[in-house]
Amino acid sequence: MLDIEKRIDANLIKALKAKESDIVDTLRLVKTALKNEQIAKKEELNESDILKVLKKEAKKRKEASIAFEKGNRPQLKEKEDTELKIILEYLPEEISDEELNKLVDEVLSNHQEASMQDFGTIMKEVMAKTDNQVDGSRVSGLVKGKLSS
């Protein structure tokens, strides 16, 4: 069992004992998502796989929160925000905008005469250098902005 899984299990037990239903519900959902991913892959999950699942779950919560806000459903938005906050505790800190900017500039400097046709290649390189520690939409927006200017 990996470090993140151990932390999730330990925090789940602690939350069960403290009767913190929000944390219990969220961690159970996360464990289910991890189990489903493990079944789909038909092998044990590594650290990278677990982080991908956690990011996917966090993204779902962000999108749901935005949808509930647009739909004027403050209680459901609050629930999604709470779940998101709990999930984010298990994800590594995202790199800063300044560092991301430097990385994108570095990759772009390797591609002379880069255009929007090179977008996919540049995105792959930047995401590989960030070790997936940043949301793809942040990178995408930054790369598109730099390529179009």
URJORA-V326523 format. One record per residue. RES is the residue in one letter. PHI is phi as a letter, one per 20 degrees, with the letter a starting at -180 (none if undefined). PSI is psi in whole degrees, 0 to 359 (* if undefined). D_CENTER is the distance of its C-alpha to the mean C-alpha in Angstrom with 2 decimals. Layout:
BEGIN
((RES & PHI & PSI & D_CENTER) (RES & PHI & PSI & D_CENTER))
END
This chain:
BEGIN
((M & none & 135 & 20.96) (L & e & 165 & 18.22) (D & g & 315 & 17.59) (I & f & 317 & 14.32) (E & f & 320 & 16.18) (K & f & 317 & 19.17) (R & f & 318 & 17.49) (I & f & 313 & 16.19) (D & f & 315 & 19.74) (A & f & 317 & 21.49) (N & f & 328 & 19.71) (L & f & 315 & 20.41) (I & f & 316 & 24.03) (K & f & 317 & 24.29) (A & f & 323 & 23.00) (L & f & 315 & 25.41) (K & f & 324 & 28.24) (A & e & 358 & 27.51) (K & l & 43 & 27.19) (E & e & 90 & 23.93) (S & f & 325 & 23.18) (D & f & 314 & 19.92) (I & f & 317 & 18.35) (V & g & 311 & 20.18) (D & f & 315 & 19.10) (T & f & 314 & 15.37) (L & f & 327 & 15.60) (R & f & 319 & 17.81) (L & f & 319 & 15.44) (V & f & 314 & 12.75) (K & f & 322 & 15.69) (T & f & 316 & 16.83) (A & f & 319 & 13.67) (L & f & 318 & 13.90) (K & f & 317 & 17.60) (N & f & 320 & 17.37) (E & f & 320 & 15.28) (Q & f & 319 & 17.89) (I & f & 318 & 20.65) (A & f & 321 & 19.45) (K & e & 339 & 19.30) (K & m & 32 & 22.53) (E & a & 167 & 21.73) (E & f & 145 & 20.09) (L & e & 141 & 16.40) (N & e & 179 & 15.81) (E & g & 318 & 13.35) (S & f & 317 & 11.35) (D & f & 318 & 11.42) (I & f & 317 & 10.39) (L & f & 322 & 7.22) (K & f & 317 & 6.58) (V & f & 316 & 7.81) (L & f & 319 & 5.99) (K & f & 320 & 2.50) (K & f & 317 & 5.61) (E & f & 320 & 7.32) (A & f & 319 & 5.60) (K & f & 319 & 6.09) (K & g & 317 & 9.42) (R & f & 320 & 10.33) (K & f & 313 & 9.99) (E & f & 318 & 12.05) (A & f & 320 & 14.41) (S & f & 316 & 14.98) (I & f & 317 & 15.99) (A & f & 318 & 18.15) (F & f & 326 & 19.81) (E & f & 317 & 20.54) (K & f & 326 & 22.19) (G & e & 6 & 24.00) (N & l & 50 & 25.32) (R & c & 76 & 24.04) (P & f & 326 & 23.35) (Q & f & 316 & 23.39) (L & f & 324 & 20.72) (K & f & 316 & 18.55) (E & f & 319 & 19.11) (K & f & 314 & 18.19) (E & f & 320 & 14.79) (D & f & 321 & 14.25) (T & f & 314 & 15.49) (E & f & 319 & 13.22) (L & f & 315 & 10.11) (K & g & 319 & 11.82) (I & f & 316 & 12.52) (I & f & 320 & 9.13) (L & f & 339 & 7.96) (E & f & 336 & 11.13) (Y & e & 353 & 9.99) (L & e & 146 & 7.17) (P & f & 156 & 9.12) (E & f & 134 & 10.12) (E & f & 152 & 9.03) (I & f & 155 & 12.25) (S & f & 162 & 14.74) (D & f & 323 & 15.97) (E & f & 313 & 19.16) (E & f & 319 & 17.82) (L & f & 318 & 15.78) (N & g & 316 & 19.05) (K & f & 316 & 21.02) (L & f & 315 & 18.99) (V & f & 317 & 19.34) (D & f & 319 & 23.01) (E & f & 314 & 23.54) (V & f & 318 & 22.34) (L & f & 328 & 24.36) (S & f & 336 & 27.37) (N & f & 344 & 27.40) (H & d & 91 & 27.72) (Q & f & 143 & 31.01) (E & l & 38 & 31.58) (A & f & 140 & 27.96) (S & c & 181 & 27.70) (M & f & 338 & 25.36) (Q & f & 337 & 26.43) (D & e & 4 & 24.65) (F & g & 310 & 21.31) (G & f & 316 & 19.77) (T & f & 315 & 21.17) (I & f & 318 & 20.03) (M & g & 314 & 16.41) (K & g & 314 & 16.53) (E & f & 315 & 18.16) (V & f & 315 & 15.90) (M & f & 323 & 12.69) (A & f & 319 & 14.86) (K & f & 330 & 16.04) (T & e & 355 & 12.77) (D & l & 37 & 11.97) (N & l & 30 & 8.55) (Q & e & 18 & 7.86) (V & b & 148 & 7.43) (D & f & 131 & 6.22) (G & g & 328 & 8.91) (S & f & 326 & 10.65) (R & f & 314 & 11.52) (V & f & 315 & 12.97) (S & g & 312 & 14.65) (G & f & 317 & 16.32) (L & f & 314 & 17.55) (V & f & 315 & 18.89) (K & f & 317 & 20.57) (G & f & 318 & 22.12) (K & f & 325 & 23.51) (L & f & 327 & 24.78) (S & f & 345 & 26.51) (S & e & * & 28.28))
END
